[in-house]
Amino acid sequence: MRALCSGVALLLSVTAAQAAPFDGATAMNCKIETVMICSDPSACTRGTAATALLPPVLKVDVPGRLLSGDKAGRTVKIVSVGHGPGRLVLHGEEIELSGTAWNMVVDQKSGAMSGAVLPYNGGFLVFGTCAER
């Protein structure tokens, strides 16, 4: 019995050590470092979160299915959560107010983040890094 308990404890510690820190199990803060702002297919400019009127840090609460971080306190629902090879994949929509869709992909080991925001016209590509809250 003691050997069985020791084996289970060892297995649990190995599993916990292998868990990726950015798998969506806990909330994260994702800093937007670079934004590509595209007004149409031929006109994209490099900018920052401030240039694109986005919050500099996104608060990503996967368990609560919310994205927040703007000064007004608005939140956006995370509609879908998926996992690809080593990646956390998030999708959201804001249908009623602006008809905007967004996606975010986070590397589960490094926290590197990329995303796209697709409003009615044009769009934004965002790049940054996530950290545990």
PEJO-V286739 format. One record per residue. RES is the residue in one small letter. SS is DSSP state (a for helix, b for strand, c for the rest). PSI is psi in whole degrees, -180 to 180 (* if undefined). D_CENTER is the distance of its C-alpha to the mean C-alpha in Angstrom with 1 decimal. Layout:
RES&SS&PSI&D_CENTER, RES&SS&PSI&D_CENTER
//
This chain:
m&c&-42&43.4, r&a&-39&42.5, a&a&-39&41.4, l&a&-46&39.2, c&a&-42&37.5, s&a&-40&37.0, g&a&-43&35.6, v&a&-43&33.1, a&a&-42&32.1, l&a&-44&31.7, l&a&-44&29.6, l&a&-40&27.2, s&a&-36&26.9, v&a&-43&26.2, t&a&-43&23.5, a&a&-38&21.8, a&a&-29&22.1, q&a&-13&20.5, a&c&136&17.4, a&c&136&14.3, p&c&-18&12.8, f&c&48&9.1, d&c&2&9.9, g&c&0&8.5, a&c&-28&12.1, t&c&163&11.6, a&c&152&9.7, m&b&157&7.9, n&b&127&8.4, c&b&114&6.7, k&b&126&9.8, i&b&119&10.4, e&b&-36&13.4, t&b&143&14.6, v&b&134&14.7, m&b&119&17.0, i&b&120&18.6, c&b&118&20.6, s&b&-24&23.3, d&b&176&24.8, p&c&-21&24.9, s&c&2&27.1, a&b&94&25.8, c&b&138&22.6, t&b&148&22.5, r&b&138&20.4, g&b&-160&19.3, t&c&177&17.1, a&c&-42&14.9, a&c&-41&18.3, t&c&-39&19.9, a&c&5&17.5, l&c&39&17.7, l&c&155&14.0, p&c&143&13.3, p&c&-28&13.2, v&b&125&10.7, l&b&132&7.9, k&b&114&8.4, v&b&109&5.9, d&b&86&8.8, v&c&-45&8.4, p&c&-36&12.2, g&c&-4&13.0, r&c&45&10.9, l&b&146&10.3, l&b&131&8.3, s&b&-176&10.8, g&c&-12&12.2, d&c&159&15.0, k&c&-26&18.5, a&c&-10&19.8, g&c&11&17.8, r&c&153&16.5, t&b&157&13.7, v&b&136&12.2, k&b&140&12.1, i&b&115&9.6, v&b&-36&12.4, s&b&140&11.5, v&b&129&9.9, g&b&168&11.2, h&b&121&11.9, g&b&-169&13.5, p&c&100&15.5, g&c&17&13.5, r&b&143&10.1, l&b&127&7.5, v&b&123&7.3, l&b&147&6.2, h&b&141&8.9, g&b&163&10.5, e&b&146&13.9, e&b&86&16.0, i&c&-52&19.4, e&c&-46&22.0, l&c&-52&21.6, s&c&-6&20.5, g&c&40&19.7, t&b&141&16.3, a&b&151&13.7, w&b&155&10.2, n&b&150&8.0, m&b&138&4.8, v&b&129&5.9, v&b&128&5.6, d&b&124&9.3, q&c&-22&10.3, k&c&-47&13.2, s&c&-24&12.6, g&c&2&9.0, a&b&136&9.3, m&b&141&6.5, s&b&152&7.8, g&b&169&7.6, a&b&138&10.5, v&b&125&12.0, l&b&89&15.3, p&c&-169&17.8, y&c&-45&21.5, n&c&140&22.5, g&c&-156&20.8, g&b&176&17.1, f&b&139&14.7, l&b&130&12.9, v&b&145&10.6, f&b&141&10.4, g&b&-158&9.7, t&b&142&9.1, c&b&149&7.5, a&b&152&10.3, e&b&145&11.4, r&c&*&12.8
//
